[in-house]
Amino acid sequence: MIAGSFFSRYIVSTDHKTVGKQYLWAGLVFLALGGFLAMLLRWQLAFPGARVPLVGGLLFPESGGALSPDVYAKVFTTHGLVMIFFAITPVLIGAFGNFVVPLQIGARDMAFPRLNAASFWILVASQLLALASFLAPLGTASAGWTSYPPLSTNVGTPGWGQSVMVLALLVNGFSTVLGGVNLITTVIRLRAPGMGWLRLPATTWGMFLTSILNVTFVPVLGSAALLLLLDRHLGTQFFIAGASARAGGGDPIAYQHLFWIFGHPEVYILILPAWGVVTDIVSFFSRKPAFAYPLTVGAMIAVTALSGLVYGHHMFVAGLGPMLGQAFMALTLVISIPSAVIALNWLQTIWRGSVRLDSPMLYALGVIIVFGMGGLTGVLLGDLSLDVYLHDTMFVVGHFHLIMASATFLASFAAIHFWFPKLFARRLDENLARAHFSSSLVLLILVFGGQMLAGYSGQPRRLFDPYQYEFLKPLLPLNRWTSYAAFALATAQLLFVWNVVRAFWRGARETDPNPWRVGTLEWTCAPTPVPVENFAEVPQVQRGPHAFDAALQASLGRDFLGQAELVSEAKPQSVGVK
Amino acid sequence: MNALGVGLPPDASIDAGRLDVVLHDALFAVSAIFLGCLAVLLVALVRHGRRHTAAAESGATAGKMLRSAGVALGLLGIVDGALFVNALRHPTGALADFAEADKLPGVVRIELNAHQWAWDARYAGADGVFGTADDVTSLNRIVVPEGAPVLVELAATDVIHSFFVPALRLKRDAVPGRIGTVSFTATTTGTFEIACAQLCGVNHYKMRGELEVVSPSEYATWLARGSDLATRGYDPDDKSAHWAWPWMAAR
């Protein structure tokens, strides 16, 4: 193999930046797949039983090009799994955790570079397994992304498609846990001299806390997946009860406990990196230090700690005792307070700043808006008595999509637009980015707001044809408009695709190592493109990540100090290696 | 109800009305918080744009942190606290003390067995004991008298289902291997839909039932006639029809 060939540079590389880019592309491909599946769902809710245009004849010839109830179940099941495990996690945590964290802490690579590359290839294996499940004679998984038994056992879902999908989750879990161990070790052991805990950029904090949650709770999902596979193939009955049980059987509710002990922290696994990215970007583009930064970090830690104690609210109607329900309700409501602290700190960072509405800041502002909507509606669902009505309705679907889909989606795009110059030494077009951002933000709110209105009116989720119910028939116009917004949202993503293609095809080369004029190490101590091992010499960190002061303008001609810059040596031009 | 069809389903029980008040109060409170914050954000974006010189602030003084924590605690602490106290004060059907409710005079007891893809209901009949010849059974239809407390014991044969009556604002999972309980008091006569709210297989979307709320005298007539028919049609050898379980109070 020739050194520097495509294969050695891009396939077997252990460089954290290359691994990060691999995660990015692998995640974006599955994001497109998950989005396509969502369009099929919205088509069915808008035009139940009608032939799917363009692709229907090709994909569903046996049902005349329309979705059948069975296919609909497969589509919403795989939409959820693909988005959570194979798209958002790789993009937000895999790509930016890998690319940004070592650079931000002044490390030359991850603590275990080979393990890091292995984590990525294990992810690819899990993605291939997920795709393989579609080839099963009875089709892929169809018991919902939550895969509740007994429906997800052979009692309700025979065939190897469901098994291979559960196996894919198990393999995916290995990738996530190994990646998490690596990132935790990296942040604890490889911080540059002077990089104290409160000098860590918020992005790194978010990735660090999320990795702690991954390492703690993904193995619980793994155990549930393993027991489910045993039930499906080795005749055990951990989760089987009722008419199919022999000799007493097991308990389906035990699975729900295992699933949600993982499942609720998973929400925070996805949102903590987003909070971190937004905290940094809001400070950078307001040209002001992050407001009450230690409190923001403390609130993120509090949320991380609380996240494992609230999962019972997913089981309010499953038969928890009233005392247990009230305890979970209290803990769930309490978690809104540190979350609100983080959001209020963003507002106070922006207040009296000098705000630049560059594309990363626009996406970050979008995160604040959709997170506000999603978080505040979550308060309603945390209430035991309101949840009894709203549980398993489209209200829940709209609520969690505002957080797990909209906020993480916009945060991913904030990160992509912010680090793109450093990642690829290219510039994305600002006009295209503005068009993509504004259309996406409006349409995300319309789609998931529409879903919440349907849920408020009582529409249960996961219904192939809601209009079987008399009380849901009047909701057809609402569901149609929601679907039109969803189709427009999907179309708007072409703006981003075109922006990326354009950047590589004929976009301007980015030669400025610090185009955003900010002080964190990846911008001030590493050249663009970043070489293997990142830094010529390991930076000596002097201060926190958000050192902005307009008064510096007079002496230095800029309003910020690099994290590793010595004030006595500060020069009037921008810091950063040319 | 409006052009888009948005609106709460009709309200047919004591708890539904109470819950709607809480729901709308909570929606109002969180909307006010959201719009207030959005207004602050918009003012900041308009007034403190690129031309505005950023205030020289150290972001991390103790005063700033106290202020932020205090505002968060003030805004959401009030909403959270109100919701929590309210949930304790007004337990809905799912929260009610089932053993206490079982002692109420005139209580109507129903056993409901969910399976793919239908609801099997059973009434104890004239003798008040489940699993006897005079049990009244009914498919995808529950009849209850207006104004009387109703207790439902829920079970499932195959997979998890969820008993959802939008007009009662009530939902409870039916789990194989367990018996769940739910209670309500209907206040409006009429027919209301029962939906399955938990994915239960291919025909989940067709698992529709009806709750019929009738006057107490109509109910008594219906039950007596059903009990009479059941007794005459009873077949001791038809084991599949004998799916009743001992009522909780009798266990």
HADDOCK unambig.tbl for C-alpha pairs under 7 A between the chains (distance, minus, plus):
assign (segid A and resid 69 and name CA) (segid B and resid 202 and name CA) 5.65 0.50 0.50
assign (segid A and resid 69 and name CA) (segid B and resid 203 and name CA) 6.99 0.50 0.50
assign (segid A and resid 70 and name CA) (segid B and resid 202 and name CA) 5.32 0.50 0.50
assign (segid A and resid 150 and name CA) (segid B and resid 159 and name CA) 5.11 0.50 0.50
assign (segid A and resid 151 and name CA) (segid B and resid 159 and name CA) 5.36 0.50 0.50
assign (segid A and resid 151 and name CA) (segid B and resid 200 and name CA) 6.51 0.50 0.50
assign (segid A and resid 151 and name CA) (segid B and resid 201 and name CA) 7.00 0.50 0.50
assign (segid A and resid 156 and name CA) (segid B and resid 201 and name CA) 6.67 0.50 0.50
assign (segid A and resid 241 and name CA) (segid B and resid 176 and name CA) 5.29 0.50 0.50
assign (segid A and resid 241 and name CA) (segid B and resid 177 and name CA) 4.99 0.50 0.50
assign (segid A and resid 242 and name CA) (segid B and resid 156 and name CA) 6.96 0.50 0.50
assign (segid A and resid 242 and name CA) (segid B and resid 157 and name CA) 5.18 0.50 0.50
assign (segid A and resid 242 and name CA) (segid B and resid 158 and name CA) 5.84 0.50 0.50
assign (segid A and resid 242 and name CA) (segid B and resid 176 and name CA) 4.46 0.50 0.50
assign (segid A and resid 242 and name CA) (segid B and resid 177 and name CA) 4.81 0.50 0.50
assign (segid A and resid 243 and name CA) (segid B and resid 157 and name CA) 5.48 0.50 0.50
assign (segid A and resid 243 and name CA) (segid B and resid 158 and name CA) 5.97 0.50 0.50
assign (segid A and resid 244 and name CA) (segid B and resid 158 and name CA) 6.86 0.50 0.50
assign (segid A and resid 287 and name CA) (segid B and resid 54 and name CA) 6.30 0.50 0.50
assign (segid A and resid 288 and name CA) (segid B and resid 54 and name CA) 6.29 0.50 0.50
assign (segid A and resid 289 and name CA) (segid B and resid 58 and name CA) 6.52 0.50 0.50
assign (segid A and resid 289 and name CA) (segid B and resid 59 and name CA) 5.16 0.50 0.50
assign (segid A and resid 290 and name CA) (segid B and resid 59 and name CA) 5.60 0.50 0.50
assign (segid A and resid 291 and name CA) (segid B and resid 59 and name CA) 4.32 0.50 0.50
assign (segid A and resid 291 and name CA) (segid B and resid 60 and name CA) 6.26 0.50 0.50
assign (segid A and resid 292 and name CA) (segid B and resid 59 and name CA) 5.12 0.50 0.50
assign (segid A and resid 292 and name CA) (segid B and resid 60 and name CA) 4.24 0.50 0.50
assign (segid A and resid 292 and name CA) (segid B and resid 61 and name CA) 6.73 0.50 0.50
assign (segid A and resid 292 and name CA) (segid B and resid 64 and name CA) 6.02 0.50 0.50
assign (segid A and resid 292 and name CA) (segid B and resid 65 and name CA) 5.21 0.50 0.50
assign (segid A and resid 293 and name CA) (segid B and resid 59 and name CA) 6.55 0.50 0.50
assign (segid A and resid 293 and name CA) (segid B and resid 60 and name CA) 5.81 0.50 0.50
assign (segid A and resid 294 and name CA) (segid B and resid 60 and name CA) 6.71 0.50 0.50
assign (segid A and resid 295 and name CA) (segid B and resid 65 and name CA) 6.05 0.50 0.50
assign (segid A and resid 317 and name CA) (segid B and resid 171 and name CA) 6.50 0.50 0.50
assign (segid A and resid 317 and name CA) (segid B and resid 172 and name CA) 4.91 0.50 0.50
assign (segid A and resid 317 and name CA) (segid B and resid 173 and name CA) 5.85 0.50 0.50
assign (segid A and resid 318 and name CA) (segid B and resid 172 and name CA) 6.42 0.50 0.50
assign (segid A and resid 318 and name CA) (segid B and resid 173 and name CA) 5.03 0.50 0.50
assign (segid A and resid 319 and name CA) (segid B and resid 180 and name CA) 6.49 0.50 0.50
assign (segid A and resid 322 and name CA) (segid B and resid 95 and name CA) 5.86 0.50 0.50
assign (segid A and resid 330 and name CA) (segid B and resid 84 and name CA) 6.87 0.50 0.50
assign (segid A and resid 333 and name CA) (segid B and resid 80 and name CA) 5.65 0.50 0.50
assign (segid A and resid 336 and name CA) (segid B and resid 76 and name CA) 6.93 0.50 0.50
assign (segid A and resid 337 and name CA) (segid B and resid 72 and name CA) 5.86 0.50 0.50
assign (segid A and resid 337 and name CA) (segid B and resid 73 and name CA) 6.08 0.50 0.50
assign (segid A and resid 337 and name CA) (segid B and resid 76 and name CA) 6.18 0.50 0.50
assign (segid A and resid 340 and name CA) (segid B and resid 72 and name CA) 5.53 0.50 0.50
assign (segid A and resid 341 and name CA) (segid B and resid 68 and name CA) 6.11 0.50 0.50
assign (segid A and resid 341 and name CA) (segid B and resid 69 and name CA) 5.87 0.50 0.50
assign (segid A and resid 341 and name CA) (segid B and resid 72 and name CA) 5.44 0.50 0.50
assign (segid A and resid 344 and name CA) (segid B and resid 68 and name CA) 6.61 0.50 0.50
assign (segid A and resid 345 and name CA) (segid B and resid 68 and name CA) 6.71 0.50 0.50
assign (segid A and resid 347 and name CA) (segid B and resid 41 and name CA) 6.22 0.50 0.50
assign (segid A and resid 350 and name CA) (segid B and resid 44 and name CA) 6.56 0.50 0.50
assign (segid A and resid 351 and name CA) (segid B and resid 44 and name CA) 5.17 0.50 0.50
assign (segid A and resid 351 and name CA) (segid B and resid 48 and name CA) 6.84 0.50 0.50
assign (segid A and resid 352 and name CA) (segid B and resid 44 and name CA) 6.81 0.50 0.50
assign (segid A and resid 352 and name CA) (segid B and resid 48 and name CA) 5.49 0.50 0.50
assign (segid A and resid 352 and name CA) (segid B and resid 54 and name CA) 5.85 0.50 0.50
assign (segid A and resid 352 and name CA) (segid B and resid 55 and name CA) 5.67 0.50 0.50
assign (segid A and resid 353 and name CA) (segid B and resid 48 and name CA) 5.58 0.50 0.50
assign (segid A and resid 353 and name CA) (segid B and resid 53 and name CA) 6.83 0.50 0.50
assign (segid A and resid 353 and name CA) (segid B and resid 54 and name CA) 4.13 0.50 0.50
assign (segid A and resid 353 and name CA) (segid B and resid 55 and name CA) 6.04 0.50 0.50
assign (segid A and resid 354 and name CA) (segid B and resid 48 and name CA) 5.40 0.50 0.50
assign (segid A and resid 354 and name CA) (segid B and resid 49 and name CA) 4.94 0.50 0.50
assign (segid A and resid 354 and name CA) (segid B and resid 50 and name CA) 4.81 0.50 0.50
assign (segid A and resid 354 and name CA) (segid B and resid 51 and name CA) 6.68 0.50 0.50
assign (segid A and resid 354 and name CA) (segid B and resid 52 and name CA) 5.14 0.50 0.50
assign (segid A and resid 354 and name CA) (segid B and resid 53 and name CA) 5.54 0.50 0.50
assign (segid A and resid 354 and name CA) (segid B and resid 54 and name CA) 4.68 0.50 0.50
assign (segid A and resid 355 and name CA) (segid B and resid 45 and name CA) 6.71 0.50 0.50
assign (segid A and resid 355 and name CA) (segid B and resid 48 and name CA) 6.14 0.50 0.50
assign (segid A and resid 355 and name CA) (segid B and resid 49 and name CA) 4.42 0.50 0.50
assign (segid A and resid 355 and name CA) (segid B and resid 50 and name CA) 5.10 0.50 0.50
assign (segid A and resid 356 and name CA) (segid B and resid 49 and name CA) 6.49 0.50 0.50
assign (segid A and resid 356 and name CA) (segid B and resid 50 and name CA) 5.44 0.50 0.50
assign (segid A and resid 372 and name CA) (segid B and resid 34 and name CA) 6.53 0.50 0.50
assign (segid A and resid 376 and name CA) (segid B and resid 30 and name CA) 5.77 0.50 0.50
assign (segid A and resid 380 and name CA) (segid B and resid 26 and name CA) 6.68 0.50 0.50
assign (segid A and resid 383 and name CA) (segid B and resid 83 and name CA) 6.39 0.50 0.50
assign (segid A and resid 384 and name CA) (segid B and resid 87 and name CA) 6.71 0.50 0.50
assign (segid A and resid 385 and name CA) (segid B and resid 87 and name CA) 6.12 0.50 0.50
assign (segid A and resid 385 and name CA) (segid B and resid 92 and name CA) 6.13 0.50 0.50
assign (segid A and resid 386 and name CA) (segid B and resid 19 and name CA) 6.72 0.50 0.50
assign (segid A and resid 386 and name CA) (segid B and resid 23 and name CA) 6.53 0.50 0.50
assign (segid A and resid 388 and name CA) (segid B and resid 169 and name CA) 6.95 0.50 0.50
assign (segid A and resid 388 and name CA) (segid B and resid 170 and name CA) 5.85 0.50 0.50
assign (segid A and resid 388 and name CA) (segid B and resid 171 and name CA) 5.50 0.50 0.50
assign (segid A and resid 389 and name CA) (segid B and resid 169 and name CA) 4.72 0.50 0.50
assign (segid A and resid 389 and name CA) (segid B and resid 170 and name CA) 5.57 0.50 0.50
assign (segid A and resid 389 and name CA) (segid B and resid 171 and name CA) 6.29 0.50 0.50
assign (segid A and resid 392 and name CA) (segid B and resid 197 and name CA) 6.03 0.50 0.50
assign (segid A and resid 392 and name CA) (segid B and resid 198 and name CA) 6.99 0.50 0.50
assign (segid A and resid 453 and name CA) (segid B and resid 6 and name CA) 6.41 0.50 0.50
assign (segid A and resid 454 and name CA) (segid B and resid 6 and name CA) 6.70 0.50 0.50
assign (segid A and resid 456 and name CA) (segid B and resid 7 and name CA) 6.99 0.50 0.50
assign (segid A and resid 456 and name CA) (segid B and resid 8 and name CA) 6.37 0.50 0.50
assign (segid A and resid 457 and name CA) (segid B and resid 6 and name CA) 5.72 0.50 0.50
assign (segid A and resid 457 and name CA) (segid B and resid 7 and name CA) 4.94 0.50 0.50
assign (segid A and resid 457 and name CA) (segid B and resid 8 and name CA) 4.63 0.50 0.50
assign (segid A and resid 457 and name CA) (segid B and resid 9 and name CA) 6.17 0.50 0.50
assign (segid A and resid 458 and name CA) (segid B and resid 8 and name CA) 6.82 0.50 0.50
assign (segid A and resid 458 and name CA) (segid B and resid 9 and name CA) 6.74 0.50 0.50
assign (segid A and resid 458 and name CA) (segid B and resid 166 and name CA) 6.14 0.50 0.50
assign (segid A and resid 460 and name CA) (segid B and resid 197 and name CA) 5.77 0.50 0.50
assign (segid A and resid 462 and name CA) (segid B and resid 199 and name CA) 6.65 0.50 0.50
assign (segid A and resid 463 and name CA) (segid B and resid 205 and name CA) 4.94 0.50 0.50
assign (segid A and resid 464 and name CA) (segid B and resid 205 and name CA) 5.86 0.50 0.50
assign (segid A and resid 465 and name CA) (segid B and resid 205 and name CA) 6.17 0.50 0.50
assign (segid A and resid 466 and name CA) (segid B and resid 205 and name CA) 6.72 0.50 0.50
assign (segid A and resid 468 and name CA) (segid B and resid 206 and name CA) 6.64 0.50 0.50
assign (segid A and resid 474 and name CA) (segid B and resid 5 and name CA) 4.64 0.50 0.50
assign (segid A and resid 475 and name CA) (segid B and resid 4 and name CA) 6.31 0.50 0.50
assign (segid A and resid 475 and name CA) (segid B and resid 5 and name CA) 4.81 0.50 0.50
assign (segid A and resid 475 and name CA) (segid B and resid 6 and name CA) 6.63 0.50 0.50
assign (segid A and resid 477 and name CA) (segid B and resid 4 and name CA) 5.51 0.50 0.50
assign (segid A and resid 478 and name CA) (segid B and resid 4 and name CA) 4.97 0.50 0.50
assign (segid A and resid 478 and name CA) (segid B and resid 5 and name CA) 6.81 0.50 0.50
assign (segid A and resid 549 and name CA) (segid B and resid 56 and name CA) 5.66 0.50 0.50
assign (segid A and resid 550 and name CA) (segid B and resid 53 and name CA) 6.88 0.50 0.50
assign (segid A and resid 550 and name CA) (segid B and resid 54 and name CA) 6.21 0.50 0.50
assign (segid A and resid 550 and name CA) (segid B and resid 56 and name CA) 6.41 0.50 0.50
